[in-house]
Amino acid sequence: MTILFFVYMAFGYWATGRTIYANKILIGTGMTIFMRRLVMGTILGWILIPIAVIKMLLGK
């Protein structure tokens, strides 16, 4: 179960970069940017992951 949660967090982090933060310039320290994307991906991953996969498949 723990491994699935870490996989979910990784996919959420990826999906956040493909959706919310796509084409954005992020200002802050590397750790702040990483943690913000990780938290957003963990909380909103259930909706961001399908959207990111659809965007990837459609080539946008």
Jmol script that loads the backbone (N, CA, C; Angstrom):
load data "model"
ATOM      1  N   MET A   1       0.818  -1.192   0.000  1.00  0.00           N
ATOM      2  CA  MET A   1       0.000   0.000   0.000  1.00  0.00           C
ATOM      3  C   MET A   1       0.868   1.264   0.000  1.00  0.00           C
ATOM      4  N   THR A   2       1.956   1.254   0.740  1.00  0.00           N
ATOM      5  CA  THR A   2       2.846   2.407   0.804  1.00  0.00           C
ATOM      6  C   THR A   2       3.509   2.662  -0.542  1.00  0.00           C
ATOM      7  N   ILE A   3       3.881   1.589  -1.224  1.00  0.00           N
ATOM      8  CA  ILE A   3       4.522   1.743  -2.534  1.00  0.00           C
ATOM      9  C   ILE A   3       3.544   2.373  -3.519  1.00  0.00           C
ATOM     10  N   LEU A   4       2.277   1.973  -3.473  1.00  0.00           N
ATOM     11  CA  LEU A   4       1.273   2.568  -4.358  1.00  0.00           C
ATOM     12  C   LEU A   4       1.096   4.058  -4.081  1.00  0.00           C
ATOM     13  N   PHE A   5       1.184   4.448  -2.819  1.00  0.00           N
ATOM     14  CA  PHE A   5       1.068   5.865  -2.483  1.00  0.00           C
ATOM     15  C   PHE A   5       2.237   6.662  -3.059  1.00  0.00           C
ATOM     16  N   PHE A   6       3.439   6.123  -2.983  1.00  0.00           N
ATOM     17  CA  PHE A   6       4.595   6.814  -3.556  1.00  0.00           C
ATOM     18  C   PHE A   6       4.512   6.878  -5.081  1.00  0.00           C
ATOM     19  N   VAL A   7       3.988   5.849  -5.707  1.00  0.00           N
ATOM     20  CA  VAL A   7       3.779   5.871  -7.160  1.00  0.00           C
ATOM     21  C   VAL A   7       2.738   6.935  -7.513  1.00  0.00           C
ATOM     22  N   TYR A   8       1.645   6.987  -6.721  1.00  0.00           N
ATOM     23  CA  TYR A   8       0.615   8.005  -6.915  1.00  0.00           C
ATOM     24  C   TYR A   8       1.202   9.410  -6.767  1.00  0.00           C
ATOM     25  N   MET A   9       2.059   9.614  -5.762  1.00  0.00           N
ATOM     26  CA  MET A   9       2.688  10.921  -5.562  1.00  0.00           C
ATOM     27  C   MET A   9       3.582  11.284  -6.739  1.00  0.00           C
ATOM     28  N   ALA A  10       4.317  10.317  -7.271  1.00  0.00           N
ATOM     29  CA  ALA A  10       5.192  10.578  -8.420  1.00  0.00           C
ATOM     30  C   ALA A  10       4.373  10.955  -9.647  1.00  0.00           C
ATOM     31  N   PHE A  11       3.302  10.221  -9.903  1.00  0.00           N
ATOM     32  CA  PHE A  11       2.441  10.555 -11.038  1.00  0.00           C
ATOM     33  C   PHE A  11       1.740  11.898 -10.821  1.00  0.00           C
ATOM     34  N   GLY A  12       1.356  12.199  -9.592  1.00  0.00           N
ATOM     35  CA  GLY A  12       0.752  13.490  -9.299  1.00  0.00           C
ATOM     36  C   GLY A  12       1.719  14.634  -9.520  1.00  0.00           C
ATOM     37  N   TYR A  13       2.983  14.436  -9.126  1.00  0.00           N
ATOM     38  CA  TYR A  13       4.022  15.445  -9.351  1.00  0.00           C
ATOM     39  C   TYR A  13       4.203  15.682 -10.848  1.00  0.00           C
ATOM     40  N   TRP A  14       4.259  14.601 -11.612  1.00  0.00           N
ATOM     41  CA  TRP A  14       4.398  14.704 -13.072  1.00  0.00           C
ATOM     42  C   TRP A  14       3.186  15.415 -13.673  1.00  0.00           C
ATOM     43  N   ALA A  15       1.989  15.035 -13.236  1.00  0.00           N
ATOM     44  CA  ALA A  15       0.765  15.610 -13.784  1.00  0.00           C
ATOM     45  C   ALA A  15       0.640  17.092 -13.446  1.00  0.00           C
ATOM     46  N   THR A  16       1.104  17.488 -12.275  1.00  0.00           N
ATOM     47  CA  THR A  16       1.067  18.897 -11.894  1.00  0.00           C
ATOM     48  C   THR A  16       1.940  19.721 -12.835  1.00  0.00           C
ATOM     49  N   GLY A  17       3.084  19.192 -13.195  1.00  0.00           N
ATOM     50  CA  GLY A  17       3.957  19.883 -14.135  1.00  0.00           C
ATOM     51  C   GLY A  17       3.369  19.973 -15.528  1.00  0.00           C
ATOM     52  N   ARG A  18       2.576  18.974 -15.912  1.00  0.00           N
ATOM     53  CA  ARG A  18       1.975  18.965 -17.250  1.00  0.00           C
ATOM     54  C   ARG A  18       0.689  19.780 -17.328  1.00  0.00           C
ATOM     55  N   THR A  19       0.062  20.088 -16.190  1.00  0.00           N
ATOM     56  CA  THR A  19      -1.228  20.779 -16.224  1.00  0.00           C
ATOM     57  C   THR A  19      -1.144  22.163 -15.586  1.00  0.00           C
ATOM     58  N   ILE A  20      -1.021  22.218 -14.277  1.00  0.00           N
ATOM     59  CA  ILE A  20      -1.072  23.498 -13.566  1.00  0.00           C
ATOM     60  C   ILE A  20       0.133  24.369 -13.909  1.00  0.00           C
ATOM     61  N   TYR A  21       1.322  23.792 -13.891  1.00  0.00           N
ATOM     62  CA  TYR A  21       2.544  24.575 -14.082  1.00  0.00           C
ATOM     63  C   TYR A  21       3.100  24.482 -15.500  1.00  0.00           C
ATOM     64  N   ALA A  22       2.311  24.037 -16.452  1.00  0.00           N
ATOM     65  CA  ALA A  22       2.774  23.981 -17.845  1.00  0.00           C
ATOM     66  C   ALA A  22       2.968  25.408 -18.363  1.00  0.00           C
ATOM     67  N   ASN A  23       4.090  25.666 -18.989  1.00  0.00           N
ATOM     68  CA  ASN A  23       4.421  26.967 -19.581  1.00  0.00           C
ATOM     69  C   ASN A  23       4.433  28.101 -18.563  1.00  0.00           C
ATOM     70  N   LYS A  24       4.818  27.802 -17.346  1.00  0.00           N
ATOM     71  CA  LYS A  24       4.911  28.817 -16.300  1.00  0.00           C
ATOM     72  C   LYS A  24       6.364  28.940 -15.845  1.00  0.00           C
ATOM     73  N   ILE A  25       6.731  30.129 -15.443  1.00  0.00           N
ATOM     74  CA  ILE A  25       8.039  30.358 -14.843  1.00  0.00           C
ATOM     75  C   ILE A  25       7.837  30.337 -13.334  1.00  0.00           C
ATOM     76  N   LEU A  26       8.525  29.435 -12.661  1.00  0.00           N
ATOM     77  CA  LEU A  26       8.372  29.290 -11.222  1.00  0.00           C
ATOM     78  C   LEU A  26       9.499  30.014 -10.513  1.00  0.00           C
ATOM     79  N   ILE A  27       9.133  30.830  -9.535  1.00  0.00           N
ATOM     80  CA  ILE A  27      10.109  31.606  -8.789  1.00  0.00           C
ATOM     81  C   ILE A  27      10.136  31.098  -7.355  1.00  0.00           C
ATOM     82  N   GLY A  28      11.316  30.837  -6.850  1.00  0.00           N
ATOM     83  CA  GLY A  28      11.482  30.366  -5.483  1.00  0.00           C
ATOM     84  C   GLY A  28      12.670  29.431  -5.414  1.00  0.00           C
ATOM     85  N   THR A  29      12.911  28.910  -4.241  1.00  0.00           N
ATOM     86  CA  THR A  29      13.998  27.956  -4.105  1.00  0.00           C
ATOM     87  C   THR A  29      13.576  26.622  -4.698  1.00  0.00           C
ATOM     88  N   GLY A  30      14.535  25.802  -5.016  1.00  0.00           N
ATOM     89  CA  GLY A  30      14.243  24.500  -5.600  1.00  0.00           C
ATOM     90  C   GLY A  30      13.384  23.642  -4.698  1.00  0.00           C
ATOM     91  N   MET A  31      13.652  23.678  -3.396  1.00  0.00           N
ATOM     92  CA  MET A  31      12.868  22.879  -2.449  1.00  0.00           C
ATOM     93  C   MET A  31      11.429  23.381  -2.355  1.00  0.00           C
ATOM     94  N   THR A  32      11.241  24.701  -2.381  1.00  0.00           N
ATOM     95  CA  THR A  32       9.894  25.258  -2.315  1.00  0.00           C
ATOM     96  C   THR A  32       9.079  24.860  -3.532  1.00  0.00           C
ATOM     97  N   ILE A  33       9.684  24.960  -4.704  1.00  0.00           N
ATOM     98  CA  ILE A  33       8.990  24.580  -5.934  1.00  0.00           C
ATOM     99  C   ILE A  33       8.675  23.095  -5.920  1.00  0.00           C
ATOM    100  N   PHE A  34       9.639  22.278  -5.520  1.00  0.00           N
ATOM    101  CA  PHE A  34       9.427  20.837  -5.452  1.00  0.00           C
ATOM    102  C   PHE A  34       8.293  20.491  -4.497  1.00  0.00           C
ATOM    103  N   MET A  35       8.306  21.061  -3.295  1.00  0.00           N
ATOM    104  CA  MET A  35       7.284  20.743  -2.305  1.00  0.00           C
ATOM    105  C   MET A  35       5.905  21.220  -2.740  1.00  0.00           C
ATOM    106  N   ARG A  36       5.832  22.394  -3.358  1.00  0.00           N
ATOM    107  CA  ARG A  36       4.548  22.901  -3.835  1.00  0.00           C
ATOM    108  C   ARG A  36       3.962  21.967  -4.889  1.00  0.00           C
ATOM    109  N   ARG A  37       4.802  21.543  -5.842  1.00  0.00           N
ATOM    110  CA  ARG A  37       4.309  20.620  -6.876  1.00  0.00           C
ATOM    111  C   ARG A  37       3.939  19.271  -6.284  1.00  0.00           C
ATOM    112  N   LEU A  38       4.719  18.795  -5.311  1.00  0.00           N
ATOM    113  CA  LEU A  38       4.438  17.503  -4.694  1.00  0.00           C
ATOM    114  C   LEU A  38       3.117  17.536  -3.924  1.00  0.00           C
ATOM    115  N   VAL A  39       2.894  18.590  -3.161  1.00  0.00           N
ATOM    116  CA  VAL A  39       1.656  18.697  -2.392  1.00  0.00           C
ATOM    117  C   VAL A  39       0.454  18.850  -3.319  1.00  0.00           C
ATOM    118  N   MET A  40       0.569  19.708  -4.326  1.00  0.00           N
ATOM    119  CA  MET A  40      -0.529  19.882  -5.278  1.00  0.00           C
ATOM    120  C   MET A  40      -0.826  18.581  -6.009  1.00  0.00           C
ATOM    121  N   GLY A  41       0.219  17.866  -6.398  1.00  0.00           N
ATOM    122  CA  GLY A  41       0.027  16.594  -7.089  1.00  0.00           C
ATOM    123  C   GLY A  41      -0.588  15.536  -6.203  1.00  0.00           C
ATOM    124  N   THR A  42      -0.250  15.548  -4.929  1.00  0.00           N
ATOM    125  CA  THR A  42      -0.813  14.566  -4.006  1.00  0.00           C
ATOM    126  C   THR A  42      -2.278  14.866  -3.712  1.00  0.00           C
ATOM    127  N   ILE A  43      -2.599  16.121  -3.520  1.00  0.00           N
ATOM    128  CA  ILE A  43      -3.976  16.489  -3.198  1.00  0.00           C
ATOM    129  C   ILE A  43      -4.893  16.409  -4.420  1.00  0.00           C
ATOM    130  N   LEU A  44      -4.420  16.927  -5.553  1.00  0.00           N
ATOM    131  CA  LEU A  44      -5.262  17.001  -6.752  1.00  0.00           C
ATOM    132  C   LEU A  44      -4.929  15.941  -7.797  1.00  0.00           C
ATOM    133  N   GLY A  45      -4.121  14.963  -7.427  1.00  0.00           N
ATOM    134  CA  GLY A  45      -3.699  13.955  -8.384  1.00  0.00           C
ATOM    135  C   GLY A  45      -4.832  13.176  -9.009  1.00  0.00           C
ATOM    136  N   TRP A  46      -5.894  12.959  -8.263  1.00  0.00           N
ATOM    137  CA  TRP A  46      -7.018  12.176  -8.773  1.00  0.00           C
ATOM    138  C   TRP A  46      -7.653  12.811 -10.006  1.00  0.00           C
ATOM    139  N   ILE A  47      -7.548  14.125 -10.151  1.00  0.00           N
ATOM    140  CA  ILE A  47      -8.086  14.788 -11.333  1.00  0.00           C
ATOM    141  C   ILE A  47      -6.984  15.191 -12.311  1.00  0.00           C
ATOM    142  N   LEU A  48      -5.791  15.517 -11.802  1.00  0.00           N
ATOM    143  CA  LEU A  48      -4.719  15.985 -12.681  1.00  0.00           C
ATOM    144  C   LEU A  48      -4.100  14.862 -13.507  1.00  0.00           C
ATOM    145  N   ILE A  49      -4.006  13.658 -12.958  1.00  0.00           N
ATOM    146  CA  ILE A  49      -3.379  12.550 -13.679  1.00  0.00           C
ATOM    147  C   ILE A  49      -4.164  12.204 -14.945  1.00  0.00           C
ATOM    148  N   PRO A  50      -5.491  12.028 -14.879  1.00  0.00           N
ATOM    149  CA  PRO A  50      -6.213  11.760 -16.133  1.00  0.00           C
ATOM    150  C   PRO A  50      -6.117  12.895 -17.145  1.00  0.00           C
ATOM    151  N   ILE A  51      -6.144  14.144 -16.670  1.00  0.00           N
ATOM    152  CA  ILE A  51      -6.036  15.279 -17.589  1.00  0.00           C
ATOM    153  C   ILE A  51      -4.667  15.288 -18.260  1.00  0.00           C
ATOM    154  N   ALA A  52      -3.612  15.031 -17.503  1.00  0.00           N
ATOM    155  CA  ALA A  52      -2.258  15.021 -18.072  1.00  0.00           C
ATOM    156  C   ALA A  52      -2.094  13.887 -19.079  1.00  0.00           C
ATOM    157  N   VAL A  53      -2.669  12.731 -18.804  1.00  0.00           N
ATOM    158  CA  VAL A  53      -2.572  11.608 -19.734  1.00  0.00           C
ATOM    159  C   VAL A  53      -3.324  11.947 -21.019  1.00  0.00           C
ATOM    160  N   ILE A  54      -4.499  12.545 -20.911  1.00  0.00           N
ATOM    161  CA  ILE A  54      -5.261  12.938 -22.101  1.00  0.00           C
ATOM    162  C   ILE A  54      -4.496  13.971 -22.911  1.00  0.00           C
ATOM    163  N   LYS A  55      -3.900  14.967 -22.223  1.00  0.00           N
ATOM    164  CA  LYS A  55      -3.094  15.957 -22.933  1.00  0.00           C
ATOM    165  C   LYS A  55      -1.922  15.306 -23.647  1.00  0.00           C
ATOM    166  N   MET A  56      -1.290  14.332 -23.002  1.00  0.00           N
ATOM    167  CA  MET A  56      -0.153  13.654 -23.612  1.00  0.00           C
ATOM    168  C   MET A  56      -0.595  12.864 -24.845  1.00  0.00           C
ATOM    169  N   LEU A  57      -1.723  12.181 -24.751  1.00  0.00           N
ATOM    170  CA  LEU A  57      -2.205  11.377 -25.877  1.00  0.00           C
ATOM    171  C   LEU A  57      -2.649  12.238 -27.051  1.00  0.00           C
ATOM    172  N   LEU A  58      -3.199  13.407 -26.750  1.00  0.00           N
ATOM    173  CA  LEU A  58      -3.644  14.306 -27.822  1.00  0.00           C
ATOM    174  C   LEU A  58      -2.510  15.173 -28.363  1.00  0.00           C
ATOM    175  N   GLY A  59      -1.367  15.134 -27.710  1.00  0.00           N
ATOM    176  CA  GLY A  59      -0.201  15.864 -28.199  1.00  0.00           C
ATOM    177  C   GLY A  59      -0.223  17.348 -27.882  1.00  0.00           C
ATOM    178  N   LYS A  60      -0.917  17.748 -26.839  1.00  0.00           N
ATOM    179  CA  LYS A  60      -0.991  19.167 -26.494  1.00  0.00           C
ATOM    180  C   LYS A  60      -0.102  19.442 -25.325  1.00  0.00           C
TER     181      LYS A  60
END
end "model"
wireframe off; spacefill off
backbone 0.3
color backbone group
